[in-house]
Amino acid sequence: MALLREPLLLLSRSGTIKKLVSTMPVSAGIVNGYVPGETTESAVDATARLVEDGLTVTLDFLGEDTLDVAQADATVAAYKDVLAELSRRGLARNAEVSVKLSAIGQALDDHGHKVALENARAICRAARNAGTTVTLDMEDHTTTDSTLSILRDLRKDFPETGAVLQAYLHRTEADCRALAYEGSRVRLCKGAYNEPDEVAFQGRADVDKSYVRCLKVLMAGQGYPMVASHDPRLISIASSIAGRYGREKGTYEFQMLYGIRPEEQRRLARKGETVRVYVPYGQEWYGYLMRRLAERPQNLTFFLRSLISKK
């Protein structure tokens, strides 16, 4: 199954295959399993269903590596639209948004950092007006310094802005120490980009060990840790660490992707844990879907059969 991962990642960039996939009943079920839809309405409807199940939500309007100012502006408008709808439907208390800075201008030549900062400010302002918050997603290691710099600037006016740190980077334990202060919200994930040896741990065991070290720093600190993992072992370890540091439920949270381990999400919520579901939506769903399939080998045979049987 591992041999199929690279082909699927290559297919993630194919517009032709996207058209094929989106018209197939079988794969359409896979799409709906990971992405609730392309529109604001579909994202907010999914949010309402999750909130009814006792879960909280973070919404991600899909897109990254934007090299066009108009596209960056359209992404900002999409976030303002979904935030207004969350507010209108009384869901803002239980739902926030996650923003990739490269989707709002960070990758633009020369002035990308400035454009991304101003666009992020606009989204943070809309989130505050709606009664909720923003978390800045982290991307590949070349953007880490810029992203943390923008975070520092945003927190001057919007101290509630969340950060994301990736445990597979060698630097992350130090970044956790720098961000583990009162009022700071930090999502800790393993990391999903193909990073070189000199900046990132490569083996699964080494990444897991780094994750636990970073988690201890965050749980021991004064901030609000957000444990982003589907790994049952790491979830159990996180609960133990929280207890060791006297953390009460509600002073940290678990986060999982939409469509992955939904029963576990509900089980944790029934135990009184705060569980936030990362809900992606928008027209750029195809690349996201293919990356999720590549990460979950049990889905690959099912998916490829559906391609072969397409009439």
Secondary structure, DSSP 4 states (H G I P E B T S, - for coil): -GGGHHHHHHHTT-HHHHHHHHT-HHHHHHHHHH---SSHHHHHHHHHHHHHTT-EEEEEE-------HHHHHHHHHHHHHHHHHHHHTT-GGGEEEEE-GGGGTTTSTTTHHHHHHHHHHHHHHHHHHHT--EEE---SGGGHHHHHHHHHHHHHH-TT-BEEEETTBTTHHHHHHHH-STT-EEEEE---S---TTTB--SHHHHHHHHHHHHHHHHHSSSEEEEE---HHHHHHHHHHHHHTTPPTTSSEEEEETTSSHHHHHHHHHTT--EEEEEEESTTHHHHHHHHHHH-GGGHHHHHHHHHT--
